[in-house]
């Protein structure tokens, strides 16, 4: 995206980091129970041998620290990447 926009700045990298973490926390993590064979789900029922708790929306089932650290890490990584990359 930096190359397509022909610019790379720390704030643009941070925006890309926020977009990435939003997709991960809002769309991808809630899909895990349907994909992971050992993760509990709504449709598995009481006879399930699942041993992992599903992450839930924003991965809040694992505590508030999980989405907080994910957001901070994506922001920092995107900002550093945007600051260090040379376009053109």
TORPA-4810 file (N, C-alpha, C, O; in nm, 3 decimals):
<nodes>
NODE_1_0.082_-0.119_0.000_0.000_0.000_0.000_0.086_0.125_0.000_0.052_0.225_-0.063_X
NODE_2_0.199_0.120_0.070_0.288_0.236_0.068_0.333_0.267_-0.075_0.335_0.382_-0.117_X
NODE_3_0.369_0.162_-0.148_0.416_0.181_-0.285_0.303_0.234_-0.374_0.327_0.320_-0.459_X
NODE_4_0.185_0.183_-0.356_0.072_0.230_-0.437_0.039_0.376_-0.409_0.005_0.452_-0.500_X
NODE_5_0.050_0.415_-0.283_0.022_0.554_-0.247_0.143_0.644_-0.272_0.131_0.767_-0.267_X
NODE_6_0.258_0.584_-0.299_0.383_0.654_-0.325_0.424_0.745_-0.211_0.482_0.852_-0.232_X
NODE_7_0.393_0.703_-0.090_0.439_0.774_0.029_0.438_0.678_0.147_0.359_0.584_0.152_X
NODE_8_0.527_0.703_0.240_0.534_0.622_0.361_0.566_0.715_0.478_0.672_0.777_0.484_X
NODE_9_0.474_0.722_0.570_0.493_0.803_0.690_0.456_0.719_0.811_0.389_0.616_0.799_X
NODE_10_0.501_0.763_0.927_0.471_0.686_1.048_0.321_0.682_1.075_0.268_0.579_1.117_X
NODE_11_0.252_0.793_1.050_0.109_0.796_1.079_0.029_0.711_0.980_-0.073_0.653_1.016_X
NODE_12_0.075_0.704_0.854_0.008_0.618_0.757_0.029_0.471_0.795_-0.063_0.389_0.782_X
NODE_13_0.148_0.438_0.841_0.174_0.303_0.889_0.087_0.267_1.009_0.038_0.155_1.020_X
NODE_14_0.067_0.364_1.099_-0.019_0.341_1.215_-0.163_0.317_1.172_-0.232_0.232_1.230_X
NODE_15_-0.209_0.390_1.072_-0.346_0.370_1.020_-0.359_0.230_0.961_-0.458_0.161_0.986_X
NODE_16_-0.259_0.187_0.883_-0.261_0.052_0.827_-0.260_-0.052_0.939_-0.327_-0.155_0.929_X
NODE_17_-0.184_-0.027_1.045_-0.182_-0.117_1.160_-0.319_-0.128_1.225_-0.362_-0.237_1.263_X
NODE_18_-0.386_-0.015_1.239_-0.522_-0.016_1.296_-0.620_-0.092_1.209_-0.704_-0.166_1.259_X
NODE_19_-0.609_-0.073_1.078_-0.698_-0.147_0.987_-0.673_-0.297_0.998_-0.767_-0.377_0.999_X
NODE_20_-0.547_-0.335_1.006_-0.513_-0.477_1.015_-0.564_-0.539_1.144_-0.622_-0.647_1.141_X
NODE_21_-0.544_-0.472_1.255_-0.590_-0.528_1.383_-0.743_-0.529_1.390_-0.800_-0.617_1.454_X
NODE_22_-0.809_-0.434_1.326_-0.956_-0.435_1.325_-1.008_-0.557_1.251_-1.101_-0.623_1.298_X
NODE_23_-0.948_-0.589_1.137_-0.989_-0.709_1.063_-0.961_-0.834_1.145_-1.044_-0.925_1.151_X
NODE_24_-0.845_-0.840_1.208_-0.808_-0.958_1.286_-0.902_-0.979_1.404_-0.950_-1.090_1.425_X
NODE_25_-0.928_-0.874_1.481_-1.008_-0.888_1.602_-1.158_-0.898_1.575_-1.230_-0.966_1.648_X
NODE_26_-1.205_-0.832_1.472_-1.349_-0.830_1.445_-1.396_-0.937_1.349_-1.512_-0.979_1.355_X
NODE_27_-1.308_-0.983_1.260_-1.352_-1.078_1.157_-1.284_-1.214_1.168_-1.352_-1.317_1.160_X
NODE_28_-1.154_-1.217_1.186_-1.082_-1.344_1.181_-1.090_-1.424_1.311_-1.119_-1.544_1.307_X
NODE_29_-1.066_-1.362_1.424_-1.069_-1.436_1.551_-1.205_-1.498_1.582_-1.210_-1.611_1.631_X
NODE_30_-1.317_-1.429_1.557_-1.445_-1.494_1.581_-1.471_-1.618_1.494_-1.559_-1.698_1.526_X
NODE_31_-1.397_-1.635_1.385_-1.413_-1.752_1.299_-1.338_-1.875_1.352_-1.364_-1.986_1.307_X
NODE_32_-1.247_-1.856_1.445_-1.164_-1.967_1.493_-1.242_-2.087_1.546_-1.203_-2.199_1.515_X
NODE_33_-1.350_-2.071_1.622_-1.421_-2.189_1.671_-1.471_-2.281_1.560_-1.481_-2.402_1.580_X
NODE_34_-1.500_-2.226_1.444_-1.545_-2.308_1.332_-1.432_-2.381_1.262_-1.455_-2.476_1.188_X
NODE_35_-1.309_-2.337_1.286_-1.194_-2.394_1.217_-1.108_-2.483_1.306_-1.054_-2.584_1.260_X
NODE_36_-1.095_-2.447_1.432_-1.005_-2.519_1.523_-1.079_-2.638_1.586_-1.183_-2.618_1.648_X
NODE_37_-1.028_-2.759_1.571_-1.100_-2.877_1.620_-1.108_-2.888_1.773_-1.195_-2.958_1.824_X
NODE_38_-1.020_-2.821_1.845_-1.021_-2.832_1.991_-1.077_-2.709_2.061_-1.063_-2.694_2.182_X
NODE_39_-1.141_-2.620_1.984_-1.196_-2.499_2.043_-1.347_-2.513_2.057_-1.415_-2.560_1.966_X
NODE_40_-1.397_-2.474_2.172_-1.541_-2.482_2.199_-1.617_-2.390_2.104_-1.566_-2.286_2.061_X
NODE_41_-1.740_-2.430_2.072_-1.825_-2.348_1.986_-1.970_-2.364_2.028_-2.002_-2.452_2.107_X
NODE_42_-2.056_-2.280_1.976_-2.198_-2.285_2.008_-2.264_-2.414_1.959_-2.357_-2.464_2.022_X
NODE_43_-2.216_-2.467_1.849_-2.281_-2.584_1.788_-2.225_-2.717_1.835_-2.281_-2.821_1.802_X
NODE_44_-2.115_-2.717_1.912_-2.050_-2.842_1.953_-2.133_-2.920_2.054_-2.135_-3.043_2.052_X
NODE_45_-2.202_-2.850_2.143_-2.286_-2.917_2.241_-2.208_-2.965_2.363_-2.086_-2.951_2.368_X
NODE_46_-2.278_-3.022_2.462_-2.215_-3.061_2.588_-2.122_-3.183_2.575_-2.038_-3.204_2.663_X
NODE_47_-2.135_-3.261_2.472_-2.050_-3.380_2.456_-1.915_-3.345_2.393_-1.835_-3.434_2.365_X
NODE_48_-1.890_-3.219_2.372_-1.767_-3.174_2.306_-1.645_-3.204_2.392_-1.651_-3.197_2.515_X
NODE_49_-1.535_-3.238_2.326_-1.408_-3.260_2.397_-1.318_-3.137_2.383_-1.196_-3.147_2.402_X
NODE_50_-1.377_-3.023_2.351_-1.300_-2.900_2.333_-1.232_-2.861_2.463_-1.290_-2.874_2.571_X
NODE_51_-1.112_-2.812_2.451_-1.038_-2.769_2.568_-0.999_-2.621_2.561_-0.945_-2.567_2.658_X
NODE_52_-1.024_-2.558_2.450_-0.989_-2.417_2.434_-1.115_-2.331_2.434_-1.214_-2.365_2.369_X
NODE_53_-1.110_-2.221_2.505_-1.221_-2.128_2.508_-1.218_-2.045_2.380_-1.110_-2.003_2.337_X
NODE_54_-1.333_-2.020_2.318_-1.334_-1.937_2.198_-1.297_-1.793_2.233_-1.326_-1.747_2.344_X
NODE_55_-1.232_-1.721_2.141_-1.188_-1.586_2.173_-1.301_-1.485_2.188_-1.289_-1.391_2.267_X
NODE_56_-1.409_-1.501_2.113_-1.517_-1.405_2.118_-1.482_-1.278_2.043_-1.373_-1.266_1.989_X
NODE_57_-1.575_-1.184_2.040_-1.554_-1.058_1.969_-1.441_-0.980_2.034_-1.439_-0.964_2.156_X
NODE_58_-1.349_-0.933_1.957_-1.231_-0.859_2.002_-1.140_-0.943_2.092_-1.051_-0.888_2.157_X
NODE_59_-1.160_-1.073_2.098_-1.083_-1.164_2.182_-1.098_-1.130_2.330_-1.008_-1.155_2.409_X
NODE_60_-1.211_-1.073_2.367_-1.233_-1.031_2.506_-1.250_-1.148_2.602_-1.238_-1.129_2.723_X
NODE_61_-1.277_-1.269_2.551_-1.286_-1.385_2.640_-1.151_-1.418_2.703_-1.145_-1.491_2.802_X
NODE_62_-1.044_-1.365_2.646_-0.910_-1.388_2.700_-0.863_-1.272_2.788_-0.748_-1.270_2.831_X
NODE_63_-0.952_-1.177_2.814_-0.919_-1.063_2.899_-0.902_-0.936_2.817_-0.879_-0.940_2.696_X
NODE_64_-0.915_-0.824_2.885_-0.905_-0.694_2.819_-0.763_-0.668_2.768_-0.743_-0.589_2.676_X
NODE_65_-0.664_-0.735_2.828_-0.526_-0.714_2.786_-0.501_-0.765_2.645_-0.417_-0.709_2.574_X
NODE_66_-0.571_-0.867_2.602_-0.549_-0.925_2.469_-0.575_-0.824_2.357_-0.485_-0.801_2.276_X
NODE_67_-0.694_-0.764_2.349_-0.712_-0.666_2.243_-0.627_-0.541_2.263_-0.583_-0.480_2.166_X
NODE_68_-0.603_-0.502_2.388_-0.522_-0.383_2.414_-0.380_-0.402_2.362_-0.327_-0.314_2.294_X
NODE_69_-0.319_-0.515_2.393_-0.183_-0.541_2.346_-0.181_-0.559_2.195_-0.087_-0.513_2.129_X
NODE_70_-0.281_-0.624_2.139_-0.286_-0.643_1.993_-0.294_-0.508_1.922_-0.225_-0.486_1.823_X
NODE_71_-0.376_-0.418_1.972_-0.391_-0.286_1.910_-0.261_-0.207_1.922_-0.215_-0.148_1.824_X
NODE_72_-0.202_-0.205_2.040_-0.077_-0.131_2.060_0.034_-0.188_1.972_0.109_-0.113_1.910_X
NODE_73_0.045_-0.320_1.967_0.150_-0.383_1.887_0.133_-0.352_1.739_0.232_-0.324_1.670_X
NODE_74_0.010_-0.356_1.688_-0.013_-0.325_1.547_0.014_-0.177_1.517_0.068_-0.144_1.411_X
NODE_75_-0.023_-0.090_1.609_0.006_0.053_1.590_0.156_0.079_1.585_0.205_0.149_1.496_X
NODE_76_0.229_0.023_1.680_0.374_0.043_1.685_0.442_-0.016_1.562_0.525_0.049_1.500_X
NODE_77_0.406_-0.138_1.527_0.468_-0.202_1.410_0.441_-0.122_1.283_0.533_-0.098_1.205_X
NODE_78_0.317_-0.080_1.262_0.283_-0.002_1.144_0.356_0.131_1.141_0.404_0.172_1.036_X
NODE_79_0.364_0.198_1.256_0.433_0.328_1.261_0.581_0.312_1.233_0.638_0.393_1.159_X
NODE_80_0.644_0.211_1.290_0.787_0.188_1.265_0.809_0.152_1.119_0.902_0.203_1.056_X
NODE_81_0.726_0.065_1.065_0.739_0.027_0.925_0.724_0.148_0.833_0.802_0.167_0.740_X
NODE_82_0.623_0.230_0.860_0.601_0.349_0.778_0.714_0.449_0.789_0.745_0.518_0.692_X
NODE_83_0.777_0.458_0.907_0.886_0.551_0.926_1.015_0.504_0.858_1.095_0.585_0.812_X
NODE_84_1.034_0.374_0.853_1.162_0.320_0.802_1.162_0.283_0.655_1.269_0.277_0.593_X
NODE_85_1.047_0.258_0.598_1.043_0.213_0.459_1.068_0.331_0.363_1.024_0.443_0.388_X
NODE_86_1.138_0.303_0.257_1.163_0.404_0.154_1.082_0.368_0.030_1.094_0.257_-0.022_X
NODE_87_1.001_0.460_-0.016_0.916_0.438_-0.132_0.975_0.512_-0.252_1.017_0.627_-0.243_X
NODE_88_0.976_0.441_-0.364_1.017_0.507_-0.487_1.155_0.476_-0.522_1.205_0.525_-0.624_X
</nodes>
